[in-house]
Amino acid sequence: MMNNGEQCGCKCGHWLRAVGMVFGILFVISVTVFFVFMTRNQMKSFDYIGQNPQSISQITISGTAKIMAVPDVATLTVGAWTTNVNVATAQKNNTEKMNSIIAALKKLGVAEKDLKTSSYNIYPEYDWINDVSTFKDYRVEQNLDIKIRDTAKISDVLNAIGTLKADYIGQLAFTVDDIEKIKQQAKVEAIKDAKAKASEMSATLGVKLGKVMNFSDSSYTPIPFDYSYGVKSSELAMPSAAPAPSIQTGESEITSNVSITFELL
């Protein structure tokens, strides 16, 4: 038989073991909850890297800017055609005609670097009689692309080419030489427009703008206007005293559209 002291010691031992088990279970639960919480936060932080989570409030604003630019460069194509039964003679005659045109252009201030032969072709021509082809002659064609940087001289250039009886004048167009610079200016103005709209809207909504989440832009540059002369030498052969054709360069409108997405704080 156990005395009272032994019974008390036994009860105390059981009680202490029970308390220890409870604390042990609580400790395990606490550690488990802690790791679950940390893991959840770590996963959430990874979700935010390089992504656009749905939980982040955002606002997308568009901006537009237009810049009017006066074309400072004209481009033009001139062609000379020559035919002869002897290919060498056809080449010689065509070269003389084109060289006269080039000399006149240089005299008007067109630089060597702004003259480019865009095509040179030689091919035989035939006559068809009763379904039978008969050799006629050789045809030599040469086309010259011209860039005129002094637009005030365009009329004089056209007049000189016509006087020298070029066989073709076409694709007269106007453009801005440094168009990328104008497009960049338009983009900067469009961004300013979008930011101003975003600031005004955020103030109205009572929120603050955070970092930029997304950005896109597009620019519109008009196709150079083509006057398409495409006329023959007979239409261009005018006396030296005839007035030069009046050509107006007009203006080109460069438009930039941007879209910016801001985080709302």
C-alpha positions as CSV (number, residue, x, y, z in Angstrom):
1,M,0.0,0.0,0.0
2,M,1.1,3.6,-0.9
3,N,1.0,6.2,1.8
4,N,-0.3,9.6,1.3
5,G,3.0,11.1,0.3
6,E,3.6,8.5,-2.4
7,Q,0.0,9.0,-3.8
8,C,0.6,12.8,-3.9
9,G,3.9,12.4,-5.7
10,C,2.3,10.0,-8.3
11,K,-0.5,12.5,-9.0
12,C,1.9,15.3,-9.3
13,G,3.9,13.4,-11.8
14,H,0.9,12.6,-13.9
15,W,-0.2,16.2,-13.8
16,L,3.2,17.5,-14.9
17,R,3.4,15.0,-17.7
18,A,-0.1,16.1,-18.9
19,V,0.9,19.8,-18.7
20,G,4.1,19.1,-20.7
21,M,2.1,17.3,-23.4
22,V,-0.3,20.2,-23.7
23,F,2.6,22.7,-24.0
24,G,4.3,20.4,-26.5
25,I,1.2,20.2,-28.7
26,L,0.7,24.0,-28.5
27,F,4.4,24.5,-29.4
28,V,4.0,22.2,-32.5
29,I,0.8,24.0,-33.5
30,S,2.5,27.4,-33.1
31,V,5.5,26.4,-35.2
32,T,3.3,24.9,-37.9
33,V,1.2,28.1,-38.1
34,F,4.3,30.2,-38.2
35,F,5.8,28.3,-41.1
36,V,2.5,28.3,-43.0
37,F,2.2,32.0,-42.6
38,M,5.8,32.6,-43.7
39,T,5.4,30.3,-46.7
40,R,2.2,32.1,-47.7
41,N,4.0,35.5,-47.5
42,Q,6.9,34.1,-49.5
43,M,4.7,32.7,-52.2
44,K,2.8,36.0,-52.3
45,S,6.0,37.9,-52.8
46,F,7.0,35.7,-55.7
47,D,3.5,36.3,-57.3
48,Y,4.3,40.0,-57.4
49,I,7.6,39.7,-59.2
50,G,7.2,40.4,-62.9
51,Q,3.4,39.9,-62.7
52,N,0.4,42.1,-62.6
53,P,-1.7,40.7,-59.8
54,Q,-5.5,41.3,-59.9
55,S,-5.4,42.5,-56.4
56,I,-3.4,45.7,-57.3
57,S,-5.6,48.6,-58.2
58,Q,-4.6,50.2,-61.5
59,I,-5.7,53.0,-63.8
60,T,-4.9,53.3,-67.6
61,I,-4.7,56.7,-69.2
62,S,-4.2,57.6,-72.9
63,G,-2.3,60.6,-74.2
64,T,-2.2,62.1,-77.6
65,A,0.0,64.7,-79.3
66,K,0.2,66.1,-82.8
67,I,3.1,68.0,-84.3
68,M,2.9,69.8,-87.7
69,A,6.1,69.7,-89.6
70,V,7.0,71.5,-92.8
71,P,8.6,69.0,-95.2
72,D,12.2,69.9,-95.9
73,V,13.1,67.3,-98.5
74,A,11.6,66.5,-101.9
75,T,12.2,63.3,-103.8
76,L,11.8,62.8,-107.5
77,T,12.4,60.1,-110.1
78,V,13.6,61.0,-113.6
79,G,13.8,58.6,-116.5
80,A,15.6,58.6,-119.9
81,W,14.8,56.1,-122.7
82,T,16.7,55.6,-125.9
83,T,16.2,53.1,-128.8
84,N,18.6,52.1,-131.6
85,V,19.3,49.0,-133.7
86,N,22.8,49.1,-132.4
87,V,22.9,48.5,-128.6
88,A,26.1,50.5,-128.1
89,T,24.7,53.5,-129.9
90,A,21.5,53.2,-127.8
91,Q,23.6,53.2,-124.7
92,K,25.7,56.1,-125.8
93,N,22.7,58.3,-126.7
94,N,21.0,57.4,-123.4
95,T,24.1,58.2,-121.4
96,E,24.5,61.6,-123.1
97,K,20.8,62.4,-122.3
98,M,21.1,61.4,-118.7
99,N,24.5,63.1,-118.2
100,S,22.9,66.4,-119.4
101,I,20.2,66.1,-116.8
102,I,22.7,65.3,-114.1
103,A,24.8,68.3,-115.0
104,A,21.8,70.6,-114.9
105,L,20.8,69.2,-111.5
106,K,24.3,69.8,-110.1
107,K,24.3,73.3,-111.5
108,L,21.1,73.9,-109.5
109,G,22.8,72.8,-106.3
110,V,21.8,69.1,-106.1
111,A,24.6,67.2,-104.4
112,E,26.3,64.1,-105.9
113,K,25.2,62.0,-102.9
114,D,21.6,62.9,-103.6
115,L,21.6,61.4,-107.1
116,K,21.1,57.7,-107.3
117,T,20.6,55.4,-110.4
118,S,17.6,53.3,-109.3
119,S,17.5,51.1,-112.5
120,Y,19.3,50.5,-115.7
121,N,17.8,48.1,-118.3
122,I,18.7,47.0,-121.9
123,Y,16.4,44.8,-123.8
124,P,15.5,44.1,-127.5
125,E,12.1,45.1,-128.9
126,Y,10.2,43.2,-131.6
127,D,7.5,43.8,-134.0
128,W,4.8,41.2,-134.4
129,I,3.5,40.7,-137.9
130,N,1.2,37.8,-138.7
131,D,2.2,36.1,-135.4
132,V,5.9,36.3,-136.4
133,S,8.3,38.4,-134.3
134,T,10.8,40.5,-136.1
135,F,13.7,42.3,-134.3
136,K,13.1,46.1,-134.2
137,D,15.7,47.7,-132.0
138,Y,17.3,47.8,-128.6
139,R,15.8,49.9,-125.8
140,V,17.9,51.4,-123.0
141,E,16.2,52.7,-119.9
142,Q,17.7,54.5,-117.0
143,N,15.9,55.9,-113.9
144,L,17.5,58.4,-111.6
145,D,16.3,59.1,-108.0
146,I,16.8,62.7,-106.9
147,K,16.7,64.2,-103.4
148,I,16.2,67.9,-103.4
149,R,17.1,69.4,-100.0
150,D,16.5,73.0,-101.0
151,T,12.7,72.8,-101.6
152,A,12.7,76.4,-103.0
153,K,14.4,75.0,-106.1
154,I,11.9,72.3,-106.9
155,S,10.2,74.3,-109.6
156,D,13.6,75.2,-111.2
157,V,14.5,71.5,-111.1
158,L,11.3,70.5,-112.9
159,N,11.7,73.2,-115.5
160,A,15.3,72.2,-116.2
161,I,14.5,68.5,-116.6
162,G,11.6,69.4,-118.9
163,T,13.8,71.6,-121.1
164,L,16.3,68.7,-121.5
165,K,13.4,66.5,-122.6
166,A,13.5,63.8,-120.0
167,D,11.2,60.9,-121.0
168,Y,9.7,60.5,-117.5
169,I,9.2,62.6,-114.4
170,G,7.3,60.9,-111.5
171,Q,7.0,60.2,-107.8
172,L,7.5,63.7,-106.6
173,A,7.0,63.5,-102.9
174,F,7.7,65.6,-99.8
175,T,8.9,64.4,-96.4
176,V,10.8,65.4,-93.3
177,D,14.4,64.4,-93.4
178,D,14.8,63.7,-89.7
179,I,11.4,62.3,-89.2
180,E,12.5,60.2,-86.1
181,K,13.3,63.4,-84.2
182,I,9.8,64.7,-84.8
183,K,8.2,61.4,-83.8
184,Q,10.2,61.4,-80.6
185,Q,9.1,65.0,-79.8
186,A,5.5,63.9,-80.4
187,K,5.9,60.9,-78.1
188,V,7.3,63.1,-75.3
189,E,4.3,65.5,-75.6
190,A,1.9,62.5,-75.6
191,I,3.4,61.2,-72.4
192,K,3.1,64.6,-70.8
193,D,-0.6,64.7,-71.8
194,A,-1.2,61.2,-70.3
195,K,0.5,62.2,-67.0
196,A,-1.5,65.4,-66.7
197,K,-4.7,63.5,-67.3
198,A,-3.7,60.8,-64.7
199,S,-2.8,63.5,-62.1
200,E,-6.2,65.2,-62.6
201,M,-8.1,62.0,-62.4
202,S,-6.3,60.7,-59.3
203,A,-7.0,64.0,-57.5
204,T,-10.7,63.7,-58.4
205,L,-10.8,60.1,-57.1
206,G,-8.8,60.9,-54.0
207,V,-6.1,58.4,-54.7
208,K,-2.3,58.6,-55.3
209,L,-0.4,57.4,-58.3
210,G,2.2,54.7,-57.9
211,K,4.7,53.2,-60.3
212,V,4.1,52.7,-64.0
213,M,2.9,49.1,-64.6
214,N,2.6,49.2,-68.3
215,F,3.4,51.5,-71.3
216,S,2.7,51.3,-75.0
217,D,2.9,53.9,-77.8
218,S,2.2,54.2,-81.5
219,S,3.0,56.9,-84.0
220,Y,1.4,57.8,-87.3
221,T,3.4,59.4,-90.0
222,P,1.6,60.3,-93.2
223,I,2.8,58.7,-96.4
224,P,4.8,61.3,-98.4
225,F,2.5,63.0,-100.9
226,D,3.1,61.8,-104.4
227,Y,2.3,64.4,-107.1
228,S,2.8,61.6,-109.7
229,Y,3.8,63.7,-112.6
230,G,4.4,60.6,-114.8
231,V,4.5,62.8,-117.9
232,K,6.4,62.3,-121.2
233,S,9.1,64.5,-122.7
234,S,6.6,66.1,-125.2
235,E,4.6,67.4,-122.2
236,L,7.7,68.7,-120.5
237,A,9.4,70.3,-123.5
238,M,8.8,73.9,-122.7
239,P,10.7,77.0,-123.9
240,S,13.3,78.4,-121.5
241,A,11.2,81.5,-121.1
242,A,8.2,79.5,-119.9
243,P,7.3,79.9,-116.2
244,A,8.4,77.1,-113.9
245,P,5.6,75.0,-112.3
246,S,4.5,76.1,-108.9
247,I,4.9,73.4,-106.3
248,Q,3.6,73.7,-102.7
249,T,5.1,71.5,-99.9
250,G,2.3,72.0,-97.4
251,E,2.6,70.5,-93.9
252,S,2.9,66.9,-92.5
253,E,1.1,65.9,-89.3
254,I,2.9,63.5,-87.1
255,T,0.7,61.9,-84.4
256,S,1.7,60.0,-81.3
257,N,-0.6,58.0,-79.1
258,V,0.5,56.5,-75.8
259,S,-1.2,54.4,-73.1
260,I,0.2,54.3,-69.5
261,T,-1.0,52.1,-66.7
262,F,-0.4,53.4,-63.2
263,E,-0.6,51.6,-59.9
264,L,-3.1,53.2,-57.5
265,L,-1.9,53.6,-53.9
